[in-house]
């Protein structure tokens, strides 16, 4: 393998410290290529067994174009997306070999361009049928659920059904608190504890689901195990506890202790509604000073059940709740749902549960063991629930050679698609922050907290697996004016914070078929740094806010980095490192022409330099402190 780890650093075969600065490839990989699975197309998902993801992230004939562009923009690492559905959509154990052939070809070609690659098995809110992406549709049938009823009953918010009449931007995360996704995550991670009477094909539901998922990942590992530039595998994108840990099933689930805008559906409401019982729930909206309750509505007034005919309601079978008949008068009988065990998911045998410690960590350990049987010694990229305060506890008996690949976003920017410089909200500290300086401090503080958690995992490297900005902010004004200055400023502040902590990171995202109208082809998201609609004829063609993310950084250090910073407006890049004279290979600093259109002036204190293509190579004969300063000519 090309890289190993040493505490917080990646080390190459020549002993140099590698800083990974990459990108997620790509946004539309979440949906099938054939037929076109972009979420603005209406569908009932009846073709879910017959789709193909060959062509995601791009058709083979476009690969050289996109890899050439990404290399020119300075990225050295790809978080290469795939999904469980892409591999095993045909049915249990039926793998799409044509897609696996394609995936192997695309990943192998990435190595020809010098990219380090780690594979991300992506999901959002479980699956396409529950308003996101990830798992194959046949799993619902195995559990006994009818996914065609999810949107109708508010068990999920699905763009393919609702757009354009009732699908506001960034509403898809609500599905984590809805019945369908929450049920599937609970069964996947904790079915043995919380649904002990649920079996699929003779196996406990948890064992059945995890085995099929890991077996699908192993199909990819078999294809990539001989490619040295494939450095690892991400366990599962943004894992979610579902109902696990919910303290009271009569209270809506929250994100990082915060009430989310939208319907305030409690887990009990969700279970009853999914069984065909209408429920009255409150409605919350995002106002100037926070989320406020503004009204109420009835979900599932048509009394539709999400359970397939002849299939049992899993949660009623576990006696979490039941329906009791009460005589309302002499002529009518009212069926009333009763919550029997409001704290059912909060503890097991009297012991309070923690999602990461009790369920996610055992899964990660199992995953690491199984993948390394196929692809030995690879790195395992792990992440917890985004915006969640639970510590990623790790011990000496847990999987070795891991990377903390936690995600980080500015929550206000995600929800509002605006980047105000006067105020923001710190979702980790749960407080407002003010002024541009305050926002910068918040960014650094949040990232420092994530990096601090990594030290609890065997002092592993921290790679921010996702961060990024919506390019369609401010009502897509930049697409008509061509002025991406707001996006440039947002990206600059993101990267400045990463630089200050010398953090590895992969930006979200590059979508080869992004358009101004449909963004990343998924749920109205538009985070791609590239779009055909911004494309002209030069190398940087199609780049959005290029000066925000295409910036100098030290790719390889013959020693240990100490400090790195870039002042975009002044064009001043500063890098300080402790040189190791035993390393013969040079330090490599990427210097993008877009930041230095008229060339560079370079000062090196403690060594000498030479310029080669878009790099400054620094050579040191003696160990000790070396300082490199690069400015515009």
C-alpha angles and dihedrals in degrees: 000000000000096000136042128178133245112184106297095353140081114223126204128213091269093055096255123141110244124210110203113214109168148138140244113253108230149355099197092052085092092076134049121270092210116068093019104259098192105145096237088070114092115240141153090209091240088138094055093122094051103050127113130212093192101129097041120147087013140327114276092248090061097048097096092049094053097040090049091053094047091049091049089052089058103250114147101179137051126204092205113206129218133152138224088239092056090059104036107022095122095068142290109330093355105124125196100237093181089059092046089052090051094046092051091050094050095046092046090052090051087063090056087063094050099254124149107222135202122180121237117201094206131208136160119190089345105283149355089265091059095049100275137050142269123073125066120257097238090072090073090057090052090053092045100251128136106219092192088073099050099093094040092055096039089246083130139003106234121187093203088066102034109037127140101007103048112012115103119191117274093012094123095086088067086076091075086070094042125095103254101051094034091053094049094048091048091052093044096052103024110015093121091059102033104031102030092156093056114100131170120200090341096310131100109265092245093051092046095050097043093046093053092046094050092044089055091051089050089058088062093044091054089056097046104034094102096050107098094199090063098093101176156321131263111227099220131329114253099341114211131205096219105198094343110122095013105151096202125017088204092065125073115255114251137207113236089339092306130124110237122221114254135047113355097221115173119212087251091052088049094051094046094045091049088055091055101266115131114232133195112224136177124252123221129194134195108251132179094273100033144298114326134187106245105170146318140260141184121253123207097008088166091064094232118168123224091205119094117243113278091015124117126238101248095210095047088049088057088053095240089134140353143191118247125193116229128185106241091179137330094286105039137052119204120209108217124190113227124199106221102176112026092173097045096124096040098079145010119221089345096309117115113240131226117201100218097040100041104031116010097046095051088050092050091050091050091046093050092050094049096045093048090054085066102029107025124210096008120146118255114219112209134186138175131217109305117251089008120135097212112121118243094235114198133176141192092267094055127093116299129220096037131156124213101232098176120162128238131192138159099253096205092053091051095051100040102029087226133108108212113187095199099061145003140167124252102217092187095052092030095226140108119258126200138208129020090274090053092051091050090051090049092053092051093044093052093047091046089055091052091047090049090057089055090063088064089059099069090292088290125178117272115226115177097225094196136017129140149118138258108255091200091066119139094033093303092294093152092063092062099034100036088225109133094165093120090053091046090053093048093049091045091056090047093052093042089059092048091049093050089059096035089236127173113231146172115211121226106259166011114167113184094202098041116143132186090243101047102020114199091355090250131097095326092294116148110182100130119128086208133056134171086222091064093045124123128156109283131090094264090047115143095022118139120208088351095175089057097063106015099079139132121280137155109258099182128020125197090216133000125322116237105174138000130179140158127199102203097193094050095034093229117148120187126189127177123185143163104245121220110209091199089070110083098187116089131250109255122213119187112224113187118211090221088069095038106035094161098041135265141276114215132198121188122187109194101018147021133263145206131192120237121176106303094345139086110214115206122198124194125189096188134047118247143072117340125183125198123191122186123188138171119267 
